[in-house]
């Protein structure tokens, strides 16, 4: 499992063999970056590039 804060980090982790990537949504929201956009962005690359790493969102503080 690899902690990520950007789509680029998620893609690099997946290419390096990570099985799970974990965006820290609450931390991103704390600094004013919409965490859900990270999941959407990685999801688009995941679909179009056939990445195998799965997303496990963590540090969720609100819905």
N, C-alpha and C positions, 0 to 999 in steps of 0.2 A: 504494500500500500504506500502511496506517495502523496504527500500534502502538496496542494497547488494553490496558487493565487492568480494564475492567468491561463488562457487557452494555450499559449505557446508552451508553458511548463507542462500542461497536461499532454500535449502531443509529444513532447520530448520524452516524458516519462513512459508513455505508451510504447513509443518506438524503442525505448531501452528495455522493455519487457515487463513493465508494471502491470499487474493484473487489475488492481483497483487504484483509482485516483480519488483524492478527497479534497474538494474545495471547501475552505473554511468560510462559509457564507456570512456568519455573524461578524467575523473580523473584517471582511470586505465591506460590509454595510457600515461598520464603525468608521472606516476611513472615507466613506462617501461613494464607494464603488458598488453598484448594484450587483450583489452576488448571483442573483438569478440569471443575469446576462452572461456570466461566465459559464453556467451550465448550458444555456441555450447555444452559446458560441461553440463550446466543446462538442455539444450534441450534433451540431451541423457538420463539423469535421469528422466526428465519429461515424456518421452515416455515409458521408461522401468518400472517406478514405478507408473504410472497413477496419477501423481500429478495434482491438479486442479488449482494451481496458474498460472496466465498468466504473460508473460514477457513484460514489457514496458521499452524499452531502453531509457535512458535519457543522457543528457550532451554529445551528439554526435557532435564532432567537425570536423570530416572528414569522407569520405567514402572510 
